[in-house]
Amino acid sequence: MFKSSNHLAKIMKAFYVFGLMAAVLLVSGCLGGEDMVVKSGDTVKVDYWLTVDGEQIDTSEGRGPFEFTVDSGQVIPGFDKAALGMAIGETKEVVLEGEDAYTAGPLAGKVLNFKITILEIN
């Protein structure tokens, strides 16, 4: 069937290389690329940490990921803006104030320091 064990080894190597290339293409298609960044209307799951005046006042840590739909008004405008364009696994630190932060309530007028990690994009 095979001319020699060397011939078999070459065939096996070709399948191995092809398999690795296929796996790399599959993984890169699943984990990256233009379709895998947050866009308006996407529902995302994130971990976040909020610090105000040097004190952490809120986090998703211990409660599980926070889920929201981007640009739907579910979160403050700066949180939406920060998430746009991020990829799965990416972490971003942003400083939000003014119209991008809270305009009413106890945090109105405060400078918000968020650390956001994208966990899932749907």
N, C-alpha and C positions, 0 to 999 in steps of 0.2 A: 504494500500500500504506500509506504513512504520509502524514498530512495535510501535514506540513512537516518540515523538518530540525529545527525546534524541538520538534515532537512526538516525533521519534526521540530527540533529546537527553533529553527528559523520561523516556522509556522506559528509555534507557541508564542514566540516573541512578538510577531506581528499582531496576533490576537490580544496579547497583553498590552501593547502600545495602543492599539485601536480602542481597547476597553478603557484604558486610562484617559484617552482623549475624549471618548464619549462621556465618561464620568465627569471630567472637567467641564465639558460643555453643558451637561445637565446641571451640575452644581452652580456654575456661573449663571445659568439661565434662571435658576431658582432663587439665588441669593443676591443677584445684582442686576444691573442694567437699568435702563430708563423706566421700566414698568415697576420697579421695586423701590421707588422713592415716594414719599408721602405727597399726595396731590389733593386739591380741594375736593371734598365729598368723600374721601376715604375714611373708613372707620379704623382707628388705630388703638393699640394697647401700648401704654407707656408706663415706665416707672418714673417717678419724679420726686424731687426734694425741693422744698421751698424754704428759703432763708430770708428773714427780714431783720434789719439792724444787727446782723451777725448771729442771730439766733434761729435755729431751725424750728419752724412753727408747723410744718405739715410735710407729710411724705406718704407715698403709696407703700413704702416698705412695711412689711408685716400685715398689710391688708390685701395685698394682691394688686395686679396691674390695674391702672385706671384706663377706662375705655371711653372714647368720644369720637364724634364725627367732625372732621376738620371743616372749618368755615360754616358751621351750622348754628353758631351762637351758643353752644353748650359750654364754652370756656371763654376766658378773657381774650381779647383780640391778639395780644402779644404771644399767648400760648399757641394759638392757631398759626401765627406767622413763624414762630420758632420751629414748629413741627414740619411745615412745608419744606419739601426738598430733602428731608432726612431719610436715611436708609435704615433698614432693620439692623439693630445692633449698634447704631451710631448714638453717641452721647453728645449733648450740646449744653453749654452753660450760657444762659442769657440773663440780662438785666432788663427788667421791664418797669416802666414808669409812665405817668401821664395817661393818655388815652389807651395805651397798650396794657395798662394794669387795671386795678379796681378804681372805679370813679365814685363808688358809694360804699358805705359800710365802714367797719373798723380799719380796713386796709387802704381806704381811699387816700391818695396822695403819698403812699409809702412806696419806696423803691423795693421791688421784688427781685430776688435772685433765685432763678430756677435752674435746676440741673435736670435734664430730660433725656431718657433713653428710650428709643423706639424698640418695642418687642415684637410687634405684629402689625401688618398692614393688610386690610381687607377692602 
